[in-house]
């Protein structure tokens, strides 16, 4: 790995806790809608609407909250009480006010790699929310560049490479999503380290079988250090 110059970190569920809060909100959302259809069908309908809305809302808490409201109206055939709509919106606000909980080993890894590589954050989601989390994380000053993307597709990474004025093989991307953090980076010729999180949003799951000499699979983020130091 001596040729690596830039290390890119995904943010949500790689640097700090995120999906837990969405899972908790979805559980409470299902409780609010349980009189209409079964739990599993509520989650299925919500995910379907989230996917349909991505081209309009993108990713993040605000998109999630709007999709919950739309799902509630559809599931209830527009009969849902306005008070429950208010409670659904509060679920979104609660996520936005959650503390930033760093994942184990993150600070250790960043401190040891800082000064040896250019460290950057490559994440997607709501800009205001991601900026808030970076500020509250206490690690923002370690990063040479912060990239908050509307999505993480091959072309998005190509634009990043051009902006950084580097070659794909100069970058190692560390993330918890095979679909967003790993596969696109491998596709453009970069290197990637996959560190799974205990919970993954259904839309980020993939059945693709990935085999590449440029892919490292680790269980904890600290396991990347022997490859780089």
C-alpha positions as CSV (number, residue, x, y, z in Angstrom):
1,X,0.0,0.0,0.0
2,X,3.0,2.3,-0.3
3,X,1.5,4.1,-3.3
4,X,-1.6,5.3,-1.4
5,X,-1.5,9.0,-0.9
6,X,-5.1,9.9,0.0
7,X,-7.4,8.0,2.5
8,X,-11.0,8.7,2.2
9,X,-13.5,8.0,5.0
10,X,-17.2,7.5,4.7
11,X,-18.9,9.3,7.6
12,X,-22.2,7.7,8.7
13,X,-21.6,4.3,10.4
14,X,-17.9,4.4,9.5
15,X,-16.9,7.4,11.7
16,X,-20.0,7.7,13.9
17,X,-23.3,6.0,14.7
18,X,-26.1,6.8,12.3
19,X,-28.3,3.9,11.1
20,X,-29.3,3.1,14.7
21,X,-31.2,6.4,14.9
22,X,-33.1,5.7,11.6
23,X,-33.9,2.2,12.7
24,X,-35.3,3.5,16.0
25,X,-37.4,6.2,14.2
26,X,-38.7,3.6,11.7
27,X,-39.8,1.3,14.6
28,X,-41.7,4.2,16.2
29,X,-43.2,5.1,12.8
30,X,-44.5,1.5,12.4
31,X,-46.1,1.8,15.8
32,X,-48.0,4.9,14.7
33,X,-49.3,3.2,11.6
34,X,-49.9,-0.3,13.0
35,X,-53.7,0.0,12.9
36,X,-53.7,0.2,9.1
37,X,-51.4,-2.6,7.9
38,X,-48.8,-5.1,9.3
39,X,-45.4,-3.9,10.5
40,X,-43.5,-5.6,7.7
41,X,-45.8,-4.0,5.1
42,X,-45.2,-0.5,6.6
43,X,-41.5,-0.9,6.3
44,X,-41.8,-2.2,2.7
45,X,-44.1,0.8,1.7
46,X,-41.7,3.3,3.3
47,X,-38.7,1.9,1.6
48,X,-40.5,1.9,-1.8
49,X,-41.4,5.6,-1.3
50,X,-37.9,6.5,-0.2
51,X,-36.5,5.0,-3.3
52,X,-39.0,6.7,-5.5
53,X,-38.2,10.1,-3.9
54,X,-34.4,9.9,-4.1
55,X,-34.2,11.8,-7.4
56,X,-36.1,14.7,-5.7
57,X,-34.9,14.6,-2.1
58,X,-31.6,12.8,-2.2
59,X,-30.4,11.2,1.0
60,X,-30.6,12.1,4.7
61,X,-32.9,12.8,7.5
62,X,-35.1,15.4,5.8
63,X,-35.7,13.1,2.8
64,X,-36.5,10.3,5.3
65,X,-39.0,12.5,7.2
66,X,-40.8,13.6,4.0
67,X,-41.0,10.0,2.8
68,X,-42.5,8.9,6.2
69,X,-45.2,11.6,5.9
70,X,-46.0,10.5,2.3
71,X,-46.0,6.8,3.4
72,X,-48.4,7.6,6.3
73,X,-50.8,9.3,4.0
74,X,-50.7,6.5,1.5
75,X,-51.0,3.7,4.0
76,X,-54.0,5.4,5.8
77,X,-55.6,6.5,2.5
78,X,-55.3,10.1,3.7
79,X,-57.2,9.4,6.8
80,X,-54.4,9.7,9.3
81,X,-54.8,12.2,12.2
82,X,-52.9,15.5,11.8
83,X,-51.4,14.9,15.3
84,X,-49.7,11.8,14.1
85,X,-48.3,13.7,11.1
86,X,-46.8,16.1,13.7
87,X,-45.4,13.1,15.6
88,X,-43.8,11.8,12.4
89,X,-42.1,15.1,11.7
90,X,-40.8,15.1,15.3
91,X,-39.2,11.7,14.6
92,X,-37.1,13.5,12.0
93,X,-36.2,16.4,14.2
94,X,-35.1,14.0,17.0
95,X,-32.6,12.4,14.6
96,X,-31.2,15.8,13.7
97,X,-30.7,16.5,17.4
98,X,-29.0,13.3,18.2
99,X,-25.5,13.5,19.7
100,X,-22.5,12.5,17.6
101,X,-21.3,9.1,18.9
102,X,-17.9,8.2,17.5
103,X,-17.3,4.5,16.7
104,X,-14.7,2.6,18.5
105,X,-11.1,3.1,17.1
106,X,-11.9,6.0,14.8
107,X,-10.0,8.6,16.6
108,X,-7.0,6.3,17.1
109,X,-6.9,5.5,13.4
110,X,-7.2,9.2,12.3
111,X,-4.6,10.4,14.7
112,X,-2.1,7.7,13.6
113,X,-2.7,8.4,9.9
114,X,-2.8,12.2,10.1
115,X,0.4,13.7,8.7
116,X,1.3,10.5,6.8
117,X,-1.5,10.8,4.3
118,X,-4.1,13.3,3.1
119,X,-7.2,12.4,4.9
120,X,-10.6,13.3,3.4
121,X,-14.3,12.6,4.2
122,X,-16.5,11.4,1.4
123,X,-20.1,11.2,2.4
124,X,-23.6,11.7,1.1
125,X,-26.7,13.0,2.8
126,X,-28.1,16.3,3.9
127,X,-25.4,19.0,3.8
128,X,-26.5,20.8,7.0
129,X,-26.8,17.6,9.0
130,X,-23.4,16.3,7.8
131,X,-21.7,19.6,8.5
132,X,-23.3,19.6,12.0
133,X,-22.0,16.1,12.7
134,X,-18.5,17.0,11.5
135,X,-18.4,20.1,13.7
136,X,-19.6,18.1,16.8
137,X,-17.3,15.1,16.1
138,X,-14.2,17.0,17.1
139,X,-12.2,15.5,14.2
140,X,-13.0,18.0,11.4
141,X,-9.6,19.6,11.6
142,X,-7.8,16.4,10.7
143,X,-9.2,16.4,7.2
144,X,-7.7,18.0,4.1
145,X,-11.0,18.0,2.2
146,X,-14.7,17.3,3.0
147,X,-16.9,16.1,0.1
148,X,-20.6,15.9,0.7
149,X,-22.1,14.2,-2.4
150,X,-25.7,14.0,-3.6
151,X,-25.0,10.4,-4.4
152,X,-22.0,8.0,-4.5
153,X,-21.9,6.6,-8.0
154,X,-19.0,6.0,-10.3
155,X,-19.2,9.5,-11.9
156,X,-19.4,11.1,-8.5
157,X,-16.0,9.5,-7.6
158,X,-14.6,10.4,-11.0
159,X,-15.4,14.1,-10.3
160,X,-13.8,13.8,-6.9
161,X,-10.6,12.3,-8.4
162,X,-10.5,15.2,-10.9
163,X,-11.0,17.8,-8.2
164,X,-8.2,16.3,-6.1
165,X,-5.9,16.1,-9.1
166,X,-4.8,12.6,-8.4
167,X,-5.0,9.1,-9.9
168,X,-7.7,6.5,-8.8
169,X,-4.9,4.2,-7.6
170,X,-3.7,7.0,-5.2
171,X,-6.9,6.7,-3.1
172,X,-8.0,4.2,-0.4
173,X,-11.7,4.5,0.5
174,X,-12.8,3.2,3.9
175,X,-16.5,2.6,4.3
176,X,-19.3,0.4,5.6
177,X,-21.5,0.2,2.4
178,X,-20.4,-2.1,-0.4
179,X,-22.9,-0.4,-2.7
180,X,-21.8,3.2,-2.1
181,X,-18.3,3.1,-0.7
182,X,-16.6,0.1,-2.2
183,X,-17.9,-1.0,-5.6
184,X,-17.8,2.4,-7.3
185,X,-14.3,3.0,-6.1
186,X,-13.1,-0.3,-7.3
187,X,-14.8,0.3,-10.6
188,X,-12.7,3.4,-11.3
189,X,-9.4,1.7,-10.3
190,X,-9.1,2.8,-6.7
191,X,-8.6,0.8,-3.5
192,X,-11.2,0.2,-0.8
193,X,-11.5,-1.2,2.7
194,X,-14.8,-2.6,3.7
195,X,-15.7,-2.3,7.4
196,X,-19.3,-3.5,8.0
197,X,-21.6,-1.9,10.5
198,X,-24.1,-4.0,12.5
199,X,-27.1,-2.4,10.8
200,X,-27.4,-1.4,7.1
201,X,-30.2,0.5,5.4
202,X,-32.1,-1.9,3.0
203,X,-31.3,0.3,0.0
204,X,-27.6,0.0,0.6
205,X,-27.6,-3.8,0.7
206,X,-26.3,-5.7,-2.4
207,X,-26.1,-9.3,-3.5
208,X,-23.0,-8.6,-5.6
209,X,-20.1,-10.9,-5.0
210,X,-16.9,-8.8,-4.9
211,X,-13.5,-10.2,-5.5
212,X,-10.7,-7.8,-6.1
213,X,-7.0,-7.6,-5.2
214,X,-7.7,-3.9,-4.4
215,X,-10.3,-4.7,-1.7
216,X,-9.5,-5.2,2.0
217,X,-12.1,-6.6,4.3
218,X,-11.8,-5.8,8.0
219,X,-14.1,-6.2,11.0
220,X,-12.9,-3.1,12.9
221,X,-11.5,0.1,11.6
222,X,-8.3,-0.2,13.6
223,X,-7.5,-3.3,11.5
224,X,-6.5,-1.0,8.6
225,X,-3.5,0.4,10.4
226,X,-1.1,-2.5,9.7
227,X,-1.7,-2.0,6.0
228,X,-0.8,1.6,6.1
229,X,1.8,2.1,8.8
